[in-house]
Amino acid sequence: MAKKKKTKVVKIQCAFCHGTGKDPFGIPSVLSNCQCCLGKGWTYIKKPYEQCSACHGTGVFRDHLNCAVCGGKGRVRKYNFEKHEDGIDPHTGLPDISCYKLKSV
């Protein structure tokens, strides 16, 4: 039986709220917790990871929305993928996870 390869999970600062745990835009109030990290200021991601190409690592998309590709983390798990375009669907203008395609081997 083959051994399962363990992936390392690391704790990273929430890109959306910059580690404050509060909604950076004060929606619906300045006391509101961050919707991405749920008020913790940090989140977990599996290694290896890279900067999200849709939000360019900010976790924010179009003013007050959290990025749909990375979920506001600012980073995405790095698979054997190659990025193309800028991570934005040209038809909708929204983040598009299909901007990652498998590399040909």
Buried (B, 14 or more C-beta within 10 A) or exposed (E): EEEEEEEEEEEBBBBBBBBBBBBBBEEEEEEBBBBBBEBBBEBEBEEEBEBBBBBBBBBBBEEEBBBBBBBBBBBBBBEEBEEEBEBBBEEEEBBBEEBBEEEEE
